[in-house]
C-alpha cells in the first residue's frame, strides 16, 4: 500500500504551484543571464562542441567562479547543458545564440536585454497607471528619436529586427502566392530582409524597400549581398506623409504594433492615398485571439512591450478589420499563422473589392 496521504498530495501540488509562480517572478533574471551570455558570445565560443568554464573564462576575461555560476543558470533554463562538472555544451535552444546560426537570435537577445529595454520595463507601473510610454518617462524622448541619436544602439536594433524577421520572411515567401511579375513595396522594410526572401523566390518581381533614413541604412548592403541591387530600390521617407506609388503589392510587416490606433490609421490612410486602386495590401504581424489564453504568451508579452517602449499595441482580427474598413480598405482574407507565428491579412482598396 502507498504511504502517500491526501495531505502529501495537496502539499506537493501547492509546492509545484509555488515553484511555478516563483519561476515566473524570476523571469527578469533569465533575461539578464541570456543577455550577458549573448554579450560575451558564449554560444560562439562553445559552438558545436563542449568547453570548460575555465576555458571560457580565459577567452572572455571573466571571473571563472562567477562565469561558471552563470553557465549553470543557463543549464537550468534549458539554454546549455553540463554533461560533466564544469564542462558545458549548447542545447538546440542555446544554439540560436550563435552568430553563425541561420536562425541566430544573438543580437535580438542583446537588444531586448539592453539597458534601454530593462530600465524602461522597470517603469511598467508608470505605463499601467498613466497609459504613457515608460521609455519616454525614463529617457525623455520616444525610442526612435533616441535611437537616431545613438548610432551604435540603433545598428544593434536594426540587426535584432533583421534576425527576428529572417524566419518569418522565408515562411511568408514560401506560403503566400506572390505574383510572378510586378512591384512589391515593403513599407517599414528596414534592411531589406523580407524583400530579399520574396525576390529570391520570385525572379520576375521587382521591389522597393521604404523606411526612415536610419531604418534603411543597411538595406543596400543586404540587397547587394543577395545579388538583388538591380531589382530593388531603396527609398527613405516618412510613411505618415507619403509612400511610393505605382506598386502592385504593398507589405507592412511588424509595423502597426509600434503605433497607437490614431497613428496606425494615419499610416493606412497614407497607403490608401498613394497606392493604385488595383494594388493589394498585406499586413503581416501578430493577430491576438479575441480572448486571452495560454497558447501564445509571446504575443501578449509583445503587446505589453509595445505599451512600455513605443506606445503601440497588438490587435485582434476584429480590431484590424475595423481599422482597415475605416481607412478605405476591404479585408479579403486573414491567414492565421501563415508566416510562422505571424498572420497575414490581405486587403484591397474598398473600390476594388
C-alpha positions as CSV (number, residue, x, y, z in Angstrom):
1,X,0.0,0.0,0.0
2,X,1.1,3.5,-0.8
3,X,2.0,5.6,2.2
4,X,1.1,8.8,0.4
5,X,-1.7,10.6,2.1
6,X,-4.1,13.2,0.6
7,X,-2.3,15.8,2.6
8,X,1.0,14.8,1.0
9,X,-0.5,15.2,-2.5
10,X,-2.0,18.6,-1.6
11,X,1.3,19.7,-0.2
12,X,3.1,18.6,-3.4
13,X,0.6,20.4,-5.6
14,X,1.0,23.6,-3.5
15,X,4.8,23.4,-3.8
16,X,4.6,22.9,-7.5
17,X,2.3,25.9,-7.9
18,X,4.5,27.9,-5.6
19,X,7.6,27.0,-7.7
20,X,5.8,27.8,-10.9
21,X,5.0,31.3,-9.7
22,X,8.5,31.9,-8.3
23,X,9.9,30.9,-11.7
24,X,7.8,33.4,-13.5
25,X,8.6,36.1,-10.9
26,X,12.3,35.5,-11.7
27,X,11.8,35.8,-15.4
28,X,13.9,39.0,-15.5
29,X,16.8,37.0,-14.0
30,X,16.6,34.7,-17.0
31,X,16.6,37.6,-19.4
32,X,19.7,39.1,-17.7
33,X,21.6,35.8,-17.8
34,X,20.8,35.3,-21.5
35,X,21.7,38.9,-22.3
36,X,25.1,38.6,-20.6
37,X,25.7,35.2,-22.4
38,X,24.9,36.9,-25.7
39,X,27.2,39.9,-25.0
40,X,30.1,37.6,-24.1
41,X,29.4,35.5,-27.2
42,X,29.5,32.3,-25.1
43,X,27.5,30.4,-27.7
44,X,30.0,31.2,-30.4
45,X,32.9,30.0,-28.2
46,X,31.1,26.8,-27.3
47,X,29.9,26.1,-30.8
48,X,29.0,22.5,-31.6
49,X,31.4,21.1,-29.1
50,X,31.9,21.5,-25.4
51,X,34.0,23.9,-23.3
52,X,35.0,24.1,-19.7
53,X,34.2,27.1,-17.6
54,X,38.0,27.6,-17.2
55,X,38.5,27.8,-20.9
56,X,35.5,30.2,-21.4
57,X,36.6,32.4,-18.6
58,X,40.1,32.8,-20.1
59,X,38.7,33.6,-23.5
60,X,36.1,36.1,-22.2
61,X,38.4,37.6,-19.5
62,X,35.8,36.9,-16.8
63,X,35.9,35.7,-13.2
64,X,35.7,31.9,-13.6
65,X,33.7,31.0,-10.5
66,X,31.1,33.6,-11.4
67,X,31.0,32.6,-15.0
68,X,30.5,29.0,-14.0
69,X,27.5,30.1,-11.9
70,X,26.1,31.9,-14.9
71,X,26.6,28.8,-17.1
72,X,24.8,26.6,-14.6
73,X,21.9,29.0,-14.6
74,X,21.8,28.8,-18.4
75,X,21.6,25.0,-17.9
76,X,18.7,25.4,-15.5
77,X,16.7,27.3,-18.1
78,X,17.5,25.0,-20.9
79,X,19.9,27.1,-22.9
80,X,23.0,25.0,-22.1
81,X,23.8,21.5,-20.7
82,X,26.5,20.3,-18.3
83,X,27.4,16.7,-19.3
84,X,30.1,16.6,-16.7
85,X,31.0,19.0,-13.9
86,X,32.4,22.2,-15.2
87,X,32.0,21.3,-18.9
88,X,29.2,22.9,-21.0
89,X,27.5,22.4,-24.3
90,X,24.6,24.2,-26.0
91,X,21.1,22.9,-26.3
92,X,19.1,23.4,-29.5
93,X,17.6,26.5,-27.8
94,X,21.0,27.8,-26.9
95,X,22.4,27.2,-30.4
96,X,20.2,30.1,-31.6
97,X,22.6,32.4,-29.7
98,X,25.4,31.5,-32.1
99,X,26.2,34.4,-34.5
100,X,26.8,31.9,-37.4
101,X,23.5,30.2,-37.0
102,X,21.0,30.8,-39.8
103,X,18.4,31.1,-37.0
104,X,20.6,33.3,-34.9
105,X,18.8,35.4,-32.2
106,X,22.0,36.7,-30.6
107,X,21.5,40.3,-31.5
108,X,17.8,40.0,-30.7
109,X,18.8,38.8,-27.2
110,X,21.4,41.6,-26.8
111,X,18.8,44.2,-27.8
112,X,15.9,43.0,-25.7
113,X,18.3,42.6,-22.7
114,X,19.8,46.0,-23.4
115,X,19.6,48.6,-20.5
116,X,17.1,50.8,-22.5
117,X,14.6,47.9,-22.5
118,X,15.3,46.7,-19.0
119,X,15.2,50.1,-17.5
120,X,12.0,51.0,-19.3
121,X,10.4,47.8,-18.1
122,X,11.3,48.7,-14.6
123,X,8.8,51.6,-15.1
124,X,6.0,49.4,-16.3
125,X,3.9,50.6,-13.3
126,X,4.1,54.1,-14.8
127,X,2.6,52.9,-18.1
128,X,-0.1,50.9,-16.4
129,X,-1.2,53.8,-14.2
130,X,-0.9,56.6,-16.7
131,X,-1.2,55.0,-20.2
132,X,2.0,56.7,-21.1
133,X,5.2,55.2,-22.6
134,X,7.6,54.1,-19.9
135,X,10.5,54.7,-22.3
136,X,9.7,58.4,-22.7
137,X,9.2,58.7,-18.9
138,X,12.7,57.3,-18.3
139,X,14.7,58.7,-21.3
140,X,12.8,61.9,-22.1
141,X,12.0,61.1,-25.7
142,X,10.5,58.5,-28.0
143,X,12.6,55.4,-28.7
144,X,13.0,56.1,-32.4
145,X,14.2,59.7,-31.7
146,X,16.6,58.3,-29.1
147,X,17.9,55.6,-31.4
148,X,18.5,58.3,-34.1
149,X,20.9,59.9,-31.7
150,X,22.7,56.7,-30.6
151,X,24.1,55.1,-33.7
152,X,25.7,52.0,-32.1
153,X,22.5,51.0,-30.4
154,X,20.5,51.9,-33.5
155,X,22.6,49.5,-35.5
156,X,22.1,46.8,-32.9
157,X,18.4,47.4,-33.0
158,X,18.3,47.0,-36.8
159,X,20.3,43.8,-36.6
160,X,17.9,42.5,-34.0
161,X,14.9,43.3,-36.1
162,X,16.6,41.6,-39.1
163,X,17.1,38.4,-37.0
164,X,13.5,38.4,-35.9
165,X,12.3,38.9,-39.5
166,X,14.5,36.2,-41.1
167,X,12.5,33.1,-40.3
168,X,9.0,34.7,-40.9
169,X,10.3,36.3,-44.1
170,X,11.2,32.9,-45.5
171,X,7.9,31.4,-44.3
172,X,5.9,34.2,-45.9
173,X,7.9,33.9,-49.2
174,X,7.0,30.2,-49.3
175,X,3.5,30.4,-48.0
176,X,1.9,33.4,-49.8
177,X,1.1,33.2,-53.5
178,X,3.2,36.2,-54.7
179,X,2.7,37.2,-58.3
180,X,5.3,36.3,-60.9
181,X,5.8,39.9,-62.0
182,X,5.2,43.4,-60.8
183,X,6.5,45.6,-58.0
184,X,6.4,44.8,-54.3
185,X,6.7,47.8,-51.9
186,X,7.8,46.9,-48.4
187,X,6.8,49.7,-46.1
188,X,8.9,49.9,-42.9
189,X,11.2,47.3,-44.7
190,X,14.3,48.0,-42.6
191,X,17.4,46.4,-44.0
192,X,15.5,44.6,-46.8
193,X,15.5,41.1,-45.2
194,X,11.8,40.5,-46.2
195,X,12.2,41.6,-49.8
196,X,15.4,39.6,-50.1
197,X,13.4,36.5,-49.3
198,X,10.5,37.4,-51.6
199,X,12.5,38.5,-54.6
200,X,14.8,35.4,-54.2
201,X,11.7,33.2,-54.6
202,X,10.2,35.2,-57.5
203,X,12.8,36.2,-60.0
204,X,10.3,38.2,-62.1
205,X,9.4,40.6,-59.3
206,X,10.9,44.0,-58.5
207,X,10.9,45.6,-55.1
208,X,11.1,48.9,-53.2
209,X,12.3,49.0,-49.6
210,X,10.9,52.0,-47.9
211,X,11.7,53.2,-44.3
212,X,13.2,56.1,-42.4
213,X,16.8,57.1,-43.3
214,X,18.2,55.2,-40.3
215,X,15.8,52.2,-40.9
216,X,17.1,51.6,-44.5
217,X,20.7,52.4,-43.7
218,X,21.8,48.7,-44.1
219,X,19.4,47.8,-46.9
220,X,21.8,48.5,-49.8
221,X,24.4,46.1,-48.3
222,X,21.7,43.4,-47.7
223,X,20.4,43.6,-51.2
224,X,23.8,43.8,-52.8
225,X,25.0,40.7,-50.8
226,X,22.0,38.8,-52.1
227,X,22.6,40.0,-55.7
228,X,19.3,41.9,-55.8
229,X,20.5,45.5,-56.0
230,X,19.4,45.8,-59.7
231,X,15.9,44.6,-58.9
232,X,15.2,46.5,-55.7
233,X,15.2,50.3,-55.0
234,X,15.9,51.7,-51.5
235,X,13.9,54.8,-50.6
236,X,13.9,56.8,-47.4
237,X,10.9,58.7,-46.2
238,X,8.1,59.1,-43.7
239,X,5.0,56.8,-44.2
240,X,2.9,59.3,-42.3
241,X,3.5,61.7,-45.1
242,X,3.9,59.7,-48.3
243,X,4.7,56.2,-49.6
244,X,6.0,55.1,-53.1
245,X,3.2,55.0,-55.7
246,X,2.8,52.6,-58.5
247,X,3.3,49.3,-56.6
248,X,1.3,46.2,-57.3
249,X,1.6,44.8,-53.8
250,X,2.3,46.7,-50.6
251,X,3.5,44.9,-47.5
252,X,3.5,46.2,-43.9
253,X,5.2,43.7,-41.6
254,X,5.5,44.2,-37.8
255,X,4.9,47.9,-38.1
256,X,1.4,48.6,-36.7
257,X,2.4,47.1,-33.3
258,X,4.7,50.1,-32.9
259,X,1.9,52.6,-33.0
260,X,-1.3,53.6,-31.3
261,X,-4.7,53.4,-33.2
262,X,-4.5,57.0,-34.4
263,X,-1.1,56.6,-35.9
264,X,-1.9,53.2,-37.4
265,X,-5.0,54.7,-39.1
266,X,-2.8,57.6,-40.4
267,X,-0.4,55.1,-42.0
268,X,-3.2,53.3,-43.7
269,X,-4.7,56.5,-45.0
270,X,-1.4,57.4,-46.5
271,X,-1.2,54.0,-48.1
272,X,-4.7,54.3,-49.5
273,X,-4.0,57.7,-50.9
274,X,-0.8,56.7,-52.8
275,X,-1.4,53.0,-53.8
276,X,-3.2,52.2,-57.1
277,X,-6.8,51.1,-56.8
278,X,-5.7,47.7,-58.3
279,X,-3.0,47.1,-55.7
280,X,-3.2,44.7,-52.8
281,X,-2.1,45.4,-49.2
282,X,-0.6,42.7,-47.0
283,X,-0.4,43.3,-43.2
284,X,2.0,40.7,-41.7
285,X,2.1,40.6,-37.9
286,X,0.6,39.2,-34.7
287,X,-3.2,38.8,-34.5
288,X,-4.3,38.4,-31.0
289,X,-7.1,36.0,-30.1
290,X,-10.3,37.8,-29.1
291,X,-9.9,36.5,-25.6
292,X,-6.6,35.8,-23.9
293,X,-5.3,32.3,-23.3
294,X,-2.1,30.5,-22.7
295,X,-1.5,29.3,-26.3
296,X,0.8,32.2,-27.4
297,X,2.3,34.1,-24.4
298,X,4.9,35.8,-26.6
299,X,2.2,37.7,-28.4
300,X,0.9,39.2,-25.1
301,X,4.5,39.9,-24.0
302,X,5.0,41.8,-27.3
303,X,1.8,43.7,-26.7
304,X,2.8,44.9,-23.3
305,X,6.4,45.6,-24.6
306,X,4.8,47.9,-27.1
307,X,3.0,49.7,-24.4
308,X,6.2,50.2,-22.5
309,X,8.5,51.1,-25.4
310,X,6.6,52.7,-28.2
311,X,3.0,53.3,-27.1
312,X,1.8,50.8,-29.7
313,X,-0.2,47.6,-29.3
314,X,-1.0,44.3,-30.8
315,X,-4.6,43.8,-32.2
316,X,-7.3,41.2,-32.6
317,X,-8.7,40.3,-36.0
318,X,-11.9,42.3,-35.3
319,X,-9.8,45.4,-34.4
320,X,-7.8,45.1,-37.6
321,X,-10.9,44.7,-39.7
322,X,-12.5,47.8,-38.2
323,X,-9.3,49.8,-38.7
324,X,-9.0,48.8,-42.3
325,X,-12.6,49.5,-43.1
326,X,-12.4,52.9,-41.5
327,X,-9.5,53.8,-43.7
328,X,-10.9,52.7,-47.1
329,X,-9.9,49.0,-47.3
330,X,-11.8,45.8,-47.6
331,X,-10.4,42.6,-46.0
332,X,-10.3,39.7,-48.3
333,X,-8.7,37.1,-46.1
334,X,-6.9,36.5,-42.7
335,X,-4.3,33.7,-42.7
336,X,-3.7,33.0,-39.0
337,X,-0.2,31.7,-38.5
338,X,0.5,31.9,-42.3
339,X,4.0,33.2,-41.7
340,X,5.2,31.1,-38.8
341,X,3.9,32.8,-35.6
342,X,2.7,35.8,-37.7
343,X,-0.6,36.1,-39.5
344,X,-1.2,37.6,-42.9
345,X,-4.2,40.0,-43.6
346,X,-4.9,40.6,-47.2
347,X,-6.8,43.8,-48.0
348,X,-7.7,45.8,-51.1
349,X,-8.9,49.4,-51.6
350,X,-12.6,49.4,-51.0
351,X,-13.4,50.5,-54.5
352,X,-11.6,47.4,-55.9
353,X,-13.4,44.9,-53.6
